[in-house]
Amino acid sequence: MSAAPSSAGQLPGGPSLPQERRLVTAIPGPKSQELQARKTAAVAAGVGTTLPVYVTRAGGGVVEDVDGNSLIDFGSGIAVTNVGNAAQAVVDRASAQLAAFTHTCFMVTPYEGYVAVAEQLNELTPGDHEKRSALFNSGAEAVENAVKIARAYTKRSAVVVFDHGYHGRTNLTMALTAKNMPYKHGFGPFAPDVHRVPVAYPYRWLTGAENCAAEAAAQAIDMINKQVGADNVAAIIIEPIQGEGGFIEPAKGFLPAIAEFARANGIVFVADEIQTGFCRTGQWFACEDEGVVPDLITTAKGIAGGLPLAAVTGRAEIMDAAHAGGLGGTYGGNPVACAAALGSIETMKELDLNAKARRIGEVMLDRLRSLQEKHEIIGDVRGRGAMIAVELVKPGGKEPNPEATAAIAKACHAEGLVVLTAGTYGNVLRFLPPLVMPEHLLLEGLDILEGAFASH
Ligand SMILES: *Cc1c(COP(=O)(O)O)cnc(C)c1O
C-alpha cells in the first residue's frame, strides 16, 4: 500500500493518516461514549482515563477515534511515542520479529535483539566509561532494579529521593514517589529506608530563583548527612526534569552539586530519564544539558516507540555487582519490544529528532511566553525541547490554580487537542508532542490552547 502524502505533507514515518484536526462529533462522540460505558462495567475503576475517546489509529501528530474524529496529540501517550505512533521502522522491525519468534525468555535461550539494544544504550547514554545494560518491562521495574543494583554494589540500603519526584506505582517506587493522591493514598505501608529531600524548584523557591540551586543543594546534602548518614546511602535517584511533579527543571547547578556529593561519598547517582530520555528534551538524555554523567540511568517510555521496554544502564562495575540470576524477569527485553527499540532509535537518528524537539521547544516557549503576558494565571512557563509546561496560579500571587488547569484542559479536549495535566498541586498543563509532529499542527494546537485561555 503506498502512502499518499496528505495535502498537509507526508509525515516522516508512521501510518499515512491525514495530518489534520477533524471534529465530526462532540468529544467524546457517541461510539466512544458507548465504549466508555463498557469500560466502566468491565475495567477496574482505579484505572482512569484522561480523555475517553477510543482510538482506532494514530500517527505523526494525530490520534483518530472510533467516531471519525482526528485529534492533535500533545501527549504522546505520556512521552512514549517520541518517534510517532506506528513509525515505519518500528512497525517493520517489530512485525518481522513477531513473525520470526515472539518469546523464548532471554534468561533461557537468548537472542541478538536484546544484546543490540544494550549496545545502543551503552553507546548513547552519557559518559565514555565501560557500561552494561539490563532490560525490563516498565519504568517502575527499571527503577526497582536500579535500587537492587545500587544496594548490591554499595552494600548499603538507604535511598534518597526528592520532593515532587515520581518513580512509579509498585511498592518500592510508590515509596520513592512524592505525591500522595492519586499514587499512594491507601496503598501503604511502603518500602522502608527511603528519604526525601528538597529539590531546586526555581519558581517556588522562597528566597528567589537566583538562590535556589545553591540553597536547595545545601539543604538536601545537610539532610542526608544529618538524618540518614551519607555512608548509609546506596543511591540518590533524581529525574533531571521532573515529569509528573510538573516539569520542574531543577535550577542550574543543582544536579551537578548532588552528583558531586554522591561521587564524593560513594553513593550511586541514578538519573531517572524514563520521561526525559530519547530526544524528548532535545538531547538524547536530559542530564547531558549540564554535563552530568550518572552512574546509572533508567529509561523506558520513549525507548521503543510504544512497545513495553525499560532499561537500567550504567558503569560496568556497578551493573555487574549483582550476582548471576539476581536480575531479570520472564518478559524483560522481549524480542518484539527490542526490535521496536532498534527501529525507534534508528528513526531518532535518521530524522534527527533532537533537532526536531529543540524546534518544538522554540515554537512553544515563544508562544506560551507571549500568552503569559496576556494571562495573569500563567505563573510560569518552562521546560526544554518537546517537554514544555505552564504552571497556573490564582491571579495576583502564586497560589496553585488546579481548577483553571482542569477547565483549560477540558476546553482543549473538547476542541480536539490532547493535553495532559501534572504537578504536585495539579496546576500544571504539560505538553509532550510526538517529535515528528508537523509544525502546522503544533501551531494549531497552540491556537486552541490560546482560545481556551481567552475564553476561560
Ligand atoms: C512514567 C515514569 C516512571 C514509571 O514508568 P512505568 O513504565 O509507568 O512504570 C518512572 N519514572 C519516571 C520519571 C516516569 O516518568
PDBQT file of the ligand as one rigid body, heavy atoms in Angstrom, charges set to zero:
ROOT
HETATM    1  C1  LIG A 501       6.489   7.063  33.920  1.00  0.00    +0.000 C 
HETATM    2  C2  LIG A 501       7.639   7.149  34.834  1.00  0.00    +0.000 A 
HETATM    3  C3  LIG A 501       8.045   6.065  35.638  1.00  0.00    +0.000 A 
HETATM    4  C4  LIG A 501       7.266   4.770  35.670  1.00  0.00    +0.000 C 
HETATM    5  O1  LIG A 501       7.242   4.142  34.440  1.00  0.00    +0.000 OA
HETATM    6  P1  LIG A 501       6.138   2.991  34.153  1.00  0.00    +0.000 P 
HETATM    7  O2  LIG A 501       6.519   2.438  32.830  1.00  0.00    +0.000 OA
HETATM    8  O3  LIG A 501       4.811   3.672  34.169  1.00  0.00    +0.000 OA
HETATM    9  O4  LIG A 501       6.266   2.011  35.259  1.00  0.00    +0.000 OA
HETATM   10  C5  LIG A 501       9.165   6.217  36.430  1.00  0.00    +0.000 A 
HETATM   11  N1  LIG A 501       9.872   7.364  36.430  1.00  0.00    +0.000 NA
HETATM   12  C6  LIG A 501       9.514   8.418  35.674  1.00  0.00    +0.000 A 
HETATM   13  C7  LIG A 501      10.359   9.647  35.707  1.00  0.00    +0.000 C 
HETATM   14  C8  LIG A 501       8.384   8.360  34.863  1.00  0.00    +0.000 A 
HETATM   15  O5  LIG A 501       8.014   9.420  34.138  1.00  0.00    +0.000 OA
ENDROOT
TORSDOF 0
